[in-house]
């Protein structure tokens, strides 16, 4: 009786993303939607599609591919939103020609730039060496990983070995370490990792990342797939 009660309650629960409610004679609570469909009432009635897909109706309502480089569309030939750094031109997606642009308003005008570059007159110009975020070629607000900002002369200097971040006022003080290093007393020390087929360890007794096609079984890296533990 308890089992039947639990099953009946499960049938009342909403289904997870990509699954539909069960039919009356189904033995399971949720059935998978059709390919690339995110919301459906059954396998032939999709009400919402994944990005880069649109709903089309023939005898059923399913999902089909949008045009190339299109994030959302209303048909196989009509794009409504493009993937960066493409821009919408006459319902199609055209590539922005501005080097190092992250997004564009037109094919020749950038809106934002990739890390290490700043927006200048609709173009993307380079920041200082090892600077990730800047507003001109003469300033820097954030340095790339492994470097700290020297505010007195506005340069990005190298953090100590193994550091991904260090204090800009006391550069010898590490605040985070690279994979395979241990943070202790504001310094990064390399973890002694002796496991075969291990890229780096989180401690001397645990491999954090095995090589490709290997996984951590609790004591060693064994063949069986590329898995992060």
N, C-alpha and C positions, 0 to 999 in steps of 0.2 A: 504493500500500500504506500509506503514511504517513497519507494522508487517511482511509482506512477505519479505521485504528487510532485516530485522533483522534475520529472519529465514534462508535466503539464505546465509547471512554472517556467521552465526553460523556453517553452514555445511562445511565452508572452514577452520574452526579452527581445530587445532590438538586436538585429544582426550586426556583426562587425563589418567594417569597410570591405567592399568587394564581395559581399555575400548577400543573398536574398532570403526572405522569409520562406519557411518550408511550406509545402503544399499539405493539404489535409491528410493525405495518405502517405506522407513521407515518414521515414523512420529516423530522420535526423532533423535537428533544429534549423540549420542554415545550409543552403546550397550555394555553390559558387556562381557568381554572375558570369556573363559571357566575357570573352577576352577584351581587356582594356576598358571594361565597364566598371565604374566605381559605385554606382547605386542602381539597383534594379528590383523589380517586384517578382520577376521570374527570369529564366535564362534567355528568353526571347523578347523581353521588355525592359530595355535599359533607359534610365531617366537621366543619367549623368556619366560622361566619359572622362577618361584620364586626359592629362595635358597632351597636346599634339594629336588628339582624336576628336571626332565630332559624331553626333548622332545621325544616323540615316535610317529611314523607314522604307521597307519594301513590304514583305508580308510580316516582318518582325522589325523591332527597333534595336539596332546594334551600333557598334562603334567602328569607324573607319579612319584611316590615316588622313591627317591634314596635309597640305602642301609642304614641301621641303622647307626647313628652317622656320616653320610656323608653330607658335605655341598654342594658339586657339584659332578656330575657324568655324565657318557656318556650312562649308561644303568642301569638296575636293579641289576646288579652284578659287575659293574665296577665303582669304586669311583676314583675321580681325586683330591679331596681335602676334608680333614676331619675337623670336628668341634673340637675345643680345649676342653680337653687336649688329644684328640685321634690323632694318627699318621697313615700315609698311609703305609701299608705293603701288598705287592702283590695285589694291587687294592682294599683292604679292610681296614677298620678302626680298629686299636687296641688301647686299653686304655694305656696311659702312667702310669706307676706304681709309679712315683716319687710323694711323698706326697706334697701337696700345690703348685704343678706346674700349671702355667697358660697355657703354651704351651711347646711342646717337639719336639726334632729332631728325637728321637727314643723312644721306649717304656721305656728305662732306662736312658734317658738323657734329662734333662730339658733345655729349651731355655730362659724361663722367669718364674717368680714366682708371686703368689698372693700377694696382699697388706699385709704388715707385715712380709714378708719373702724376702730374698735376694739369688741370685744365687751364689753357691759355688761348684766348681768342678762338675757341672751338677746336683747338688742337690739343694734343697730349704731349707735353714736354717732360724731360727727365728730371727727377729730383736729384739731390746730392747722392753721392755714392753710399750704398747700404741704407738709404732712407726709404721707409715704406710710405709715409704720409707727409706731404708738404703742400704749401700753397704757392710757392715760387721756387726758383732755382737757388735761392739764397737763404732758405729757412727749412727747418725740419721739425715735426712734432712727434713722430714715432719712427724709430729705427726698425730695421728688419730683425728677425730672430737671431740672437747671438751677438747683438750689438747694443750699445747704450749711447744715449745722446749727451754729447759734451756741449753744454749750453754756452760755455764761455767763448768757444770758437765755432759753434754750430757744425759739428761733425759727428759722424756715427763711428764710434770706436769699438774694438773687439772686446767682448766680455771674456772672463777667464775660461779656460778649457772645460768643455762639458756643459757650460751654461747656455740656456736659451734666452734668459733674461737676467739682468743684474741692475743694481741700484745706480742711477745716473750720478748721484752725489758721492757714493762710495763704490766705485766700479768693481772692487774685489769682493763685494757682497752679492752672491748669487741668490736669486729669488725663485728660479725654476731651472730644471736640468733637462738635458737631452735624454732620449730613451737609452736605457742601459747605464745611466748614472744615478747616484743616490745623493739627495740633498741632505747635508748634515752640517750644522753650524755655519750656514750660509756659504758652503762650498760644495762643489759637485765632484764626487769621487766615482771612478769607474767600478762597476760591480763585476766581481770575478765570476764570469759565466763560463762554465766548463761543459755544458750539455752539448752533445752532438746534434747538429741540424737546428741549432738555436741562434737567432739573430741577436737578441739581447735579453737580459734578465731583469726582473723587478726586484729580485733578491738572489742571494747565492744559491737558494734552493728552489727557485721558481723561474722558469722561462716565460717571459711575457709575450714574446713573438717568435714562433717557430718559422723555419724556412717554408717556402711554398710547397704545398702538397704534404705538409706535416702539421700535426696538432699536438697540443700538450695534454697528456693523459693523467696528469697529476704527479708524475715522477720523471717523464722524459718526453722528447718529441718523437712521435711515431708517425709513420706514413699513413695517409688517409684523407688528405684534403688540406686546403689553405685556410687555416682558421686562426684568428687572434684569440688568445686565451686571457 
